[in-house]
Amino acid sequence: MAASRAGEVGRWEGEVRMTTNLIVWGLPKGKTERLHEVLLAETCRTQEDVERVKAAATKDGWHSFRVSRYTEGERPDFVGAVGGRKGGR
């Protein structure tokens, strides 16, 4: 029996499904500094989803988009993200 929800372990196969979300951030019209960055979408699954969000947001004045990736069940690497580890990933 396969897992019914992302991240669950299937009963018999031991299957684990990890879902990756693409997260879209952007700056509102008139703002230029990253401290004003706003989460625009957190459930995009494909690049096409990201492009649709960016196109709609652009019409409303949003700009300077950034896309990050989050895989459910994956532990965040905060030290690596800020460059605290020599050699990187």
C-alpha positions as CSV (number, residue, x, y, z in Angstrom):
1,M,0.0,0.0,0.0
2,A,1.5,3.3,-1.1
3,A,1.6,6.4,1.1
4,S,-1.4,8.6,0.8
5,R,0.2,11.9,2.0
6,A,3.6,13.4,1.3
7,G,6.2,12.4,3.8
8,E,4.3,9.4,5.2
9,V,5.8,6.0,5.2
10,G,3.9,3.3,3.2
11,R,2.6,0.5,5.3
12,W,4.3,-2.4,3.5
13,E,6.8,-1.0,1.0
14,G,8.6,1.3,3.5
15,E,8.2,4.0,0.8
16,V,8.8,7.6,1.7
17,R,7.5,10.4,-0.5
18,M,9.2,13.8,0.0
19,T,7.5,16.8,-1.5
20,T,9.6,19.7,-2.8
21,N,8.0,23.2,-2.7
22,L,9.3,26.1,-4.7
23,I,8.9,29.3,-2.6
24,V,8.6,32.7,-4.4
25,W,9.7,35.9,-2.7
26,G,9.5,39.4,-4.1
27,L,9.8,43.1,-3.4
28,P,6.8,45.4,-3.5
29,K,6.7,48.4,-5.8
30,G,8.8,51.3,-4.5
31,K,11.0,49.1,-2.3
32,T,14.5,48.1,-3.2
33,E,16.0,46.6,0.0
34,R,15.8,42.9,0.8
35,L,14.4,43.7,4.3
36,H,11.1,44.4,2.5
37,E,11.0,41.1,0.8
38,V,7.6,39.3,1.0
39,L,6.6,35.7,0.6
40,L,4.4,35.6,-2.5
41,A,3.8,31.8,-2.9
42,E,4.9,28.7,-1.0
43,T,3.2,25.9,-2.7
44,C,4.6,26.0,-6.3
45,R,5.6,22.5,-7.5
46,T,7.0,23.3,-11.0
47,Q,8.8,26.1,-12.7
48,E,5.6,26.9,-14.7
49,D,3.9,27.5,-11.3
50,V,6.7,29.9,-10.4
51,E,6.4,31.8,-13.7
52,R,2.6,32.2,-13.3
53,V,3.1,33.7,-9.8
54,K,5.8,36.0,-11.1
55,A,3.7,37.1,-14.1
56,A,0.7,37.9,-11.9
57,A,2.8,39.7,-9.3
58,T,4.7,41.8,-11.9
59,K,1.3,43.1,-13.1
60,D,0.7,44.4,-9.5
61,G,4.1,46.1,-9.3
62,W,6.2,43.4,-7.6
63,H,9.8,42.9,-8.7
64,S,13.2,41.4,-7.9
65,F,11.9,37.9,-7.4
66,R,13.8,35.1,-5.6
67,V,12.9,31.4,-5.6
68,S,14.0,29.1,-2.8
69,R,13.4,25.4,-2.4
70,Y,12.1,23.4,0.6
71,T,11.8,19.7,0.7
72,E,9.4,18.5,3.4
73,G,11.2,16.4,6.0
74,E,14.6,17.8,5.1
75,R,16.5,19.4,7.9
76,P,17.6,23.0,7.1
77,D,21.3,23.8,6.9
78,F,21.4,27.3,8.5
79,V,25.2,27.3,8.9
80,G,25.7,26.4,5.3
81,A,23.1,29.0,4.2
82,V,25.0,31.9,5.8
83,G,28.4,30.7,4.6
84,G,29.6,29.5,8.0
85,R,31.0,26.2,6.7
86,K,34.4,26.2,4.9
87,G,34.1,24.6,1.4
88,G,30.3,25.0,1.2
89,R,28.1,22.2,0.2
